[in-house]
Amino acid sequence: MARVFSGIQPSGELHIGNYLGAVQNWVKLQHQHDCLFCVVDLHAVTQPYDTATLAQRTTDMAIGLFASGIDPARAVVFVQSHVPEHAELYWLLNTVTPLGELERQTQFKDKAQRQESVPAGLLNYPVLQAADVLLYEATLVPVGEDQLQHLELMREIARRWNTRFANGFSFPEPQALLSTAKRVLGLDGQAKMSKSLGNTIALFDAPETIWEKLKPAATDPARVTRKDPGNPEICNIFTIHQGFSPPATLTLVAHNCRTAGWGCLDCKRVLADNMIAALTPIRERAERLQAEPRRVADLLRAGAAKARALARRTMTQVRRRMGFLEAADQGGGAV
């Protein structure tokens, strides 16, 4: 069975962009592969953040994963910083990563040009991503097209380490599992869905909140009045419909949009009803988990223990191949 690794930053509550773009797919993958899903809090600190809320946001994200259908009996779910081998391998992989390759990463260039002082962690972000995956010898990584450049760098890092150090042990070069989900924009129809921009619908939102957020959401700009026909292919509301509405409804929505048989508010009402039907069980499961913080902590602790057992095995091989002196508790005798 192939091993899959994927991570998500602890932004707090999951929103529908996370759910449709990644988590929904993870729920399926856990039945097909050996999966590890990680709340990547080490990645989160590469940007300015609120230290007072990081721990709670990490817990909330884990609750969102469990409530969405990630089963800790089928997949390993854990917090990145609870497995210190991530940071260790990250440092060691830096020694074989070309600076020029890091500087060429599109995401780094985009983020760096918006900052007066660029932290080294932002530059080295893809190396930590590589460590996350290679630490578990994962062979498949679910990604969107915007992450393919990082995945290719990950493969290059594995290749360089293997060329220099492999001797009976080598890192597999992970392959992309490209997501088929359409990219969901924020409710403004312009930017990526982001909690910081206030353009999201959270998986835990109450039914009335979902409707209040959908009502002013951007649609096809050509539909100025209710009588104007529209084009569902360029309407973000129709894209969201594709994540929550059955095929028959999609056909009806597209027809009524193109013929002006519906107004945009009618279309949104149908979407709201379908979203509420899909998200209510998730919200209810999340509420039960929020009432049991000890249970959530225990699930994450158990997940970290499973992940660390794999990570320690990898790092034993890496340290030996790189020539480090073994410590006493690693079978190397007294130091």
Stockholm file with secondary structure:
# STOCKHOLM 1.0

chainA/1-335         MARVFSGIQPSGELHIGNYLGAVQNWVKLQHQHDCLFCVVDLHAVTQPYDTATLAQRTTDMAIGLFASGIDPARAVVFVQSHVPEHAELYWLLNTVTPLGELERQTQFKDKAQRQESVPAGLLNYPVLQAADVLLYEATLVPVGEDQLQHLELMREIARRWNTRFANGFSFPEPQALLSTAKRVLGLDGQAKMSKSLGNTIALFDAPETIWEKLKPAATDPARVTRKDPGNPEICNIFTIHQGFSPPATLTLVAHNCRTAGWGCLDCKRVLADNMIAALTPIRERAERLQAEPRRVADLLRAGAAKARALARRTMTQVRRRMGFLEAADQGGGAV
#=GR chainA/1-335 SS CCEEEEEECCCSSCBHHHIIIIIHHHHHHTTTSEEEEEECHHHHTTSCCCTTTHHHHHHHHHHHHHHHTCCTTTEEEEEGGGSTHHHHHHHHHHTTSCHHHHHTCHHHHHHHTTCSSCCHHHHTHHHHHHHHHHTTTCCEEEECGGGHHHHHHHHHHHHHHHHHHCSSCCCCCCEEEECCSCCCBCTTSSSBCCGGGTCCCBTTCCHHHHHHHHTTCCCCTTCCSTTSCCCGGGCHHHHHHHHHSCHHHHHHHHHHHHTTCSCHHHHHHHHHHHHHHHHHHHHHHHHHHHTCHHHHHHHHHHHHHHHHHHHHHHHHHHHHHHTCCCCGGGTTCCC
#=GC SS_cons         CCEEEEEECCCSSCBHHHIIIIIHHHHHHTTTSEEEEEECHHHHTTSCCCTTTHHHHHHHHHHHHHHHTCCTTTEEEEEGGGSTHHHHHHHHHHTTSCHHHHHTCHHHHHHHTTCSSCCHHHHTHHHHHHHHHHTTTCCEEEECGGGHHHHHHHHHHHHHHHHHHCSSCCCCCCEEEECCSCCCBCTTSSSBCCGGGTCCCBTTCCHHHHHHHHTTCCCCTTCCSTTSCCCGGGCHHHHHHHHHSCHHHHHHHHHHHHTTCSCHHHHHHHHHHHHHHHHHHHHHHHHHHHTCHHHHHHHHHHHHHHHHHHHHHHHHHHHHHHTCCCCGGGTTCCC
//
